[in-house]
Amino acid sequence: DAGVIQSPRHEVTEMGQEVTLRCKPISGHNSLFWYRQTMMRGLELLIYFNNNVPIDDSGMPEDRFSAKMPNASFSTLKIQPSEPRDSAVYFCASSWGQGAYEQYFGPGTRLTVT
Amino acid sequence: AQSVAQPEDQVNVAEGNPLTVKCTYSVSGNPYLFWYVQYPNRGLQFLLKYITGDNLVKGSYGFEAEFNKSQTSFHLKKPSALVSDSALYFCAVRDMGGYSNDYKLSFGAGTTVTVRA
């Protein structure tokens, strides 16, 4: 299994630009999670999906952030417009079934907004 | 509500010595507990978990963890640390007493482990 796949691995953009991060979960997993990691705030859960349906988006910082999961094998996290304080590493993770199962993390996307 | 505390930001040990990374949790019901490791510029990797049963759980790379319900702790241990164990370690918890459709994990702030040669 290829594991969770994220693209791009690195993204550098200017303030005000739109950024789209992509994630392909492990085949057969039915839960998908988006996290953000910074030195100041640690690991934060932004949103998670179960069976392609958003369950909890309370961690999404503001309306500039949106996430979609059009099918079981693909999800996007979009930031529009981007700001320098959005600079972070964004991780996607997936898991199977209910909470007894561990989450598998992708390699992350390092976003830098200048 | 569920939460995790990792009381030590950093742990430093000499290679060959025992390694312990501490974790305490708070849940309303019974916990599912997890340990993850993160190497530089990588995603988090699953090490081990406690769901039910034996309080001593064995995981990857020689790590083990002991669930202690009375102390609400789930400390990670390795009998003999290696330089390659140097990384950031996260403890996480999910409350089994929570809403059945709630799959969120609560992560601790992380503990940086440095193993010196």
Interface residues (C-beta under 8 A of the other chain):
Chain A: V4 S31 G42 L43 L45 Y48 N50 I55 D56 F91 A93 S95 Q98 G99 A100 E102 Q103 Y104 F105 G106 P107 G108
Chain B: Y32 F34 Y36 R42 G43 L44 Q45 F46 K49 I51 F90 R94 M96 G98 S100 N101 D102 Y103 K104 L105 F107 A109 G110
